[in-house]
């Protein structure tokens, strides 16, 4: 029928004013639709479950039509199940805390467990870490974007803020939530693995808080070189002078550069390699795999932090649980490199992927 005899097919959660048909058709005309026949409002999906207006078989997203004719004139209200923005933000912050806590529980927990002697070599810890990261992302991504890392949040704020509606205030709240989650995860590890840690310390003649307790403190914060591979504390080739503060800072920045580069590359809209079934279900697994690879490569040097919350949150717990200055400021007063290094590397890696490798440069007109 023509617009003089409109048909409206609307979900109950919508209300339509008597003038809606004329307004829809007027909007359709402004959009370049010459004909006004068959104009109706329908709950039709445009591929993302968003309501749209059908005009001559063409689905025009409601939000686009509203830009032209205005929602009050159209008489269409948002679905009643639409959540308040404060509720969405609260859920996102909870997801960031839960996801970061889960990474600490699984990743740092694997280091705690290794003190029992059940693990052989860095790769076994690395692969558990990787699965922990993947699980944390799978369980929180839809709620917050699963940054789970202050350095990654900074990278999104600077390089791709539109992805999760990032603003400076929202980014700051994300970072606070990540630190809270990391601290709570470390507290859980301390409670769950306390007997393992105490048994290890007893077997090694370690008094918590003394220099040698770095061998148990490493289950919470990182150190350079890896204490378990140093001549002073472990069975490896390193001495404390082999890895300087500057070298450790560079390694932490470089490793986080690689991590951010992978994250922003495999989620870039122009890189279709991970797409399957309308989504990218393999992204969390590949990010976890990247963490495992980086641990295998660089954990002997710096224990491979890449995440200020994952390091400093558990480090605070260790400081309070008796490790004291072994935790903060640590040997060489070097705890800060695990904060500064990732904050330097992540935005650089994200920018390399987003603004260089995958950026489209339109051909200039002749």
N, C-alpha and C positions, 0 to 999 in steps of 0.2 A: 504494500500500500504506500501511498505518498504520505507526506508529513501532515497532511490535513487529517489523516486517520492513522495516527501512530500506533505502533505496537511496542509495549515495554515488557521486557523479560528481565526482572531484577530479583536478586536474592532478598530475603526478608530483612537482612541487615542493612539494606539500602532504602532510602526514601526518595521519591521522585515527585517534583513539583508539577503542577498542571502545565507550566510553561516549558517543561524540560524538553519536549519534542522540538519545539521551535528553536530553542537554544542549541540543542545538539546539531540540528540541521544547519543552523547559522554557523556553528563552529566548523562543521564539515565543509561548508562552502568556503570558509576562510582558509581551510587546509587545502583548498584546490579541488574539492569534489564538485563537479559540475552538476551532477544529478542529486536529487534529494529523496529519491525513492528508497524504500527499504531501510529507513533510518530507525534504528532501535538501540536501546541500551541493554547489554547482556553481560552476564557473568562469564566471560570468555577469557581463556588464558592466552597470554602473549608469549608463553614459554617460561615465564617466571611467576606464574600464578597471580599476575596482577590484573585487576579488572580493566576492561577496555570497552570502547564504543565501536560497534560494527557499522561501517558505512560502505554499502555496495560490496560486501565481502571482505573489506579491508579492516583489520583490527587496529584501531587507533588507541594507544594507551591513554587511559583516563587522565593521567597526570599531564600528558601533553595537551589534551583537549582543554583541560582546566586552565592551562596557561593562557589559552586564548579567550575563553568565555567566563572563567571564574567559577569556582565551586558553588558559591551562594546562588548564582543565577541558574546554574545547572540543576541545583537541588539535590545533588548526590552527596551523601555523607560517607565517611570512612566506615569500614566494617566495625561492628561493635567489639570484635575480638582484638582490635588493634591495641597494642600495649603502650602504656605511657613511656616516654623517653627515659624517665628516671628509673623505671623498672628494668628497661633494657640495659641501661648503664650499670645498674646494680648487679644484674646477671653477668654482664661482661667482666666486671671486677671480680666477682666470685669465681668465674671461670679462670681468670688469670691467676688468682691465688691457688685454686685447686690444681690447675695444670702445672704451675711451677713447683708446688709442693709434691705433686706426683713424680716429677722428674727427680727431685732431690731424694724422695723415698726410694725410688728404684735405682737411680744412678749412684748417688752417694751411698745408698744402702748396699750396693754391690761391692763398694770399697770396704765398707764395714764388714761385710760377710767375708771378704778376701782375707781379713786378719785371722780367720780360723784356719787358713791353709787350704781351703777347699778350691781355690782358684789357682791356675797355673799360667802366669803371663798376663800382659796387658790386654791382649785381644779378648780374653774372656770377659774382663770388666768392660771393655769397650763395646762389645756387642750387647751386653745387658743395658748399658747406658743408651745405646741407640734405640733399642726396643722401648725403653722407658720414655724417651723423647717422642717416639712415634705414638705410643699409647696416650701420652698427655695431649698431643695435638688432636688425635682422633676424638677424644672425649670432650674437647673444649672449643674446637675451631668454629663451630656454628654460632656459639655464644659471643665470642670475643675476637675471633681471628687468630687466636692461639699465638700471641707473640711470645709469652712465657720467658721473656728475656729483655731487660731494660735496654740493651744495646740494639736489639731488633726493633723495639718500640721507637727508639730515637731514629732509626733508619726509616721506618714508615712515616714518622712525623716529618722528616726532612725530604724524603724522596717520593713517597706515594701516600700522602695523607688522606686522599679520597677513598682509599681501600676500605677502611673501617671507620670512616668519619672522624679521623684523628684531629684533635686540637691540642694546643699546648697544655691546657688543663686536663683534658682526657688522658693525654700521654703521661702526665705526672701521676694521675690516679692509677693508671696501669702499672707504673713502676712501683708505686707504694704497695699495690696489691701483690705484685710479684715478690717483693721483699718479705711481706707478711707470709705468703705461702711458703717461701724458702725457709724461713725461720721455723714455722710450724712443722714442716717436713723434717727438718734437722732435729727438732725436739723429739719427734716420733722415732727417728733413727736412734737417737741416744737412748731412749727408753727401751726400744725393742732389742737393740744390739749391745746393751750395756754389759751383759755377761761375756759376750765374745770379745769386746774391747778390753775388759778387765782381765780376762784369761790371757789375751795376747800380751798385755803389759806385764802381767806376772811372769809369763814365760820368758820375756825379754829383759826382765829386771828394770822395767821402766817405772819411774816415778812421775806421775802426771805433773806437768808444769816445768820439769827440767828439760834441758835441750834435747835429750834422746826421745822425749815424748812426741817429737815431731812425727815419729813413725806411726803413732795412733791418731795424732791430730790431722794427718793427711786424709783421713776419711771424712773430714768436714771441709777444710779449706785446702787450697793448692799451694805447692812450694816449688821452688826452682833451685837446682835441678831436682828431679823426682827423688825424694829421700830414700826410697827403696832401692834406687839404682846408684847411690852415692857410696864412696868409700867410707865416709864418716859414719853412716847409719845403716847402710845396706850392703849389697853384694855387687854393685855395678861399678863402672869405670870412672864415674864423675867425682870431681872434688867441688867444693863450694865455689871455687874461683873459675870453674869452667863455664858457668852460665852467669853472666853479669846481669845487673838490674836492667840495663838498656837492652841487652839481648832478649831477656825474658819479656820485656814490654813489646818488642818488635814481634816476637813469636805469638804473643796473645793477640796483638792487632792483626797479624797476618792470618791466623787461624779463624778469627771472627770475620775477617774480610771474605774468606772462602765460604764460610757458612752463610753469610748474608747474600753473597753472590748467587749461591745455589737457590736459596729461598726465593729471591726476587726473579731469578731466571725461570724456574719451573712454575711460578705463579703468574708470569707475565702473560697478558692477553694475546700477544703475538706468538708465543711459543706454545704450540698445540700438542707437543709430544706427550704430555701427561693426561690429555683429555680422553675420557671413556664414559660412555653412557650419560652424556650431558654434564659431567662433573670432572673432578680431578682426584679420584679416590686414592691414587698412589702417592700423592704429595707428602702426607705425613710420614709414610714409610721411607721415602727417599731422603727426607730431611734427617730422620733418625739414622739412616745409613751413612749420611754425610758426617754426622757427629761421631759415629763409630770409626770411620776412616780417619778423621782428624785426630781422634784419641790414639789410634794405633800409630800415627805418624809423629805426633808431637807430645804425647803424655810423658815420654822419658825426659823431655826438656823442662816443661812447665806444669805437667799434669793436665794440661789442656782444659782451661776454664771456659773461655768464650762467653761467659754469662756473669755479669756482676752480682745478680741476685743469688745465683746458685753458689757463688763463692762466699760473698760477704755475709749472707744470712746464716749459713751453717757456721761460719767462722765466729760470729757473735755468740752462737750457742756454745761452741767449743771454749771460747774465752770465759764464759760464765760457768762452764762445767769443770774448770780446774786447769785447763791448759794455759790460761793467762797469756803472758807475752809470747809464748810459742805460737799462739793463734794470732794475736794482734799486739804489736805490729809484725811479728814473725822475724825470721832471720833476715838480715840486711834491711830491715824495715820495709820489706817489699810487698806487703799485702795490697798496696794501692795499684800495682801494675795489673791486677786482675779486674780492676774497675776501669782504669783509664784505657788500657789496651783495647778491650772490646768496644768501648765507646768511640775510639778512633777508627777501628777496622770495619765495624758494621755499616755505618753510613757510606764509607768509601766503596765497599763491596756492592752495596745496594745501588749506588749511583752508577757504578761500572756496568751493572746489568741493565738497569732501567733507562739510563740516559745515554748510553753508548751502544751496547750490544743489541738491545731490542728496541731502541727508539726508531721510529719511522721518520725519514726525512723526505717529505713530498718533493716531487720533481718540479723545479721551477718552470713557470710558463715561459715560452720562447718570446 
